Amino acid sequence: MDHIGIDVHKRDSQLCILAEGGELIERRIRTEPERFAAVLGERPRARIVIEASTDSEWVARCLAACAWPPARPRRPRPDAHPVHLAAY
């Protein structure tokens, strides 16, 4: 199963995808529902972790509508950068 970390910002968001085979993919996309659907829509099912922010709730709803429910919230390591959470 792939793991995806999303660092949500007002204009752009950073995605870090750790594929099941070990490949690490980093993408910066516009923080828009259409962009999340376009980038993640064709990927295999994955566990998704979203940074807690003011925009993360609508991003989570958008992903759930695309059959991509985010993982339950958890506290990351204090020294972990949000974009690399998927690697843990």
N, C-alpha and C positions, 0 to 999 in steps of 0.2 A: 504494500500500500504506500502511495506517495504521501508526503507530509508537506504542507504549505504554510508559510508564515506570511502574514500581511501587515505591513507597517502603514497604517492609514494616515494620510495627510489631507488637508483641505483641497488642494489642486491635483496632486499626484500621489500615488501610493507605490510602495516598493513590495514586490512579491519575491519570495525566496522559496523555490520548489526543490525539495529533496526527493528525487525519483527513487522508486523501489530498487533500481539497479545501482544506486549510489551517485548518479549524475546530479550536480547542483546547478540549478538554473535561476538566474536573477533577472527580473524584469521590472521596469518602471512604467506604470500606466496612469492614464488620467483617472481620477477618482470619480467614475461615472458607472452606473449600472450596466450600460452597454459594453463598456470595456472589460468589466469583470466577466460578463457572460461570454464575450468573444475570446478572451484569453483562457478561461477555465472551462468553458462549456464542453470542449471536446476531450479534455483530459480524463483519465480514469479516476475512479473514486479515490478520495484522499482525506486525510485528517487535516483540518484547517484550524490555525490559531490566528486570531485577529488581535492586534494591539488595542487596548482599551483607550478610546478617545471619544470626542463628541460625535464623530461620524461613524464610529464602529457599529452602532446599532442598526442604521439603515443598510450598511454593507452586509451585516449578518443576515438581515431580512432578505436582501437581494440574493445572497448566496443560497439561502434556504429555499427561495422561490425557484432557483435553478437546480434544486435537488442536491445542494452542497451545504448541509448543515455544519456550522462551525463546531469545533470541539468545545466541551465545557470549559469555562474560564479556569485558569490556574495561574499561580504566581510564578513568573520566571526567575531565574537566578538574578540577583541584583546587578551583576556585571555583564549580563547578556544583552547584546544589541537586539532590538525587536525584529530586525530583518532576518536574523539568523536563528530565531527560536525554533524553526522547523528542524534544525540539525540536532536538537536535543531529544 
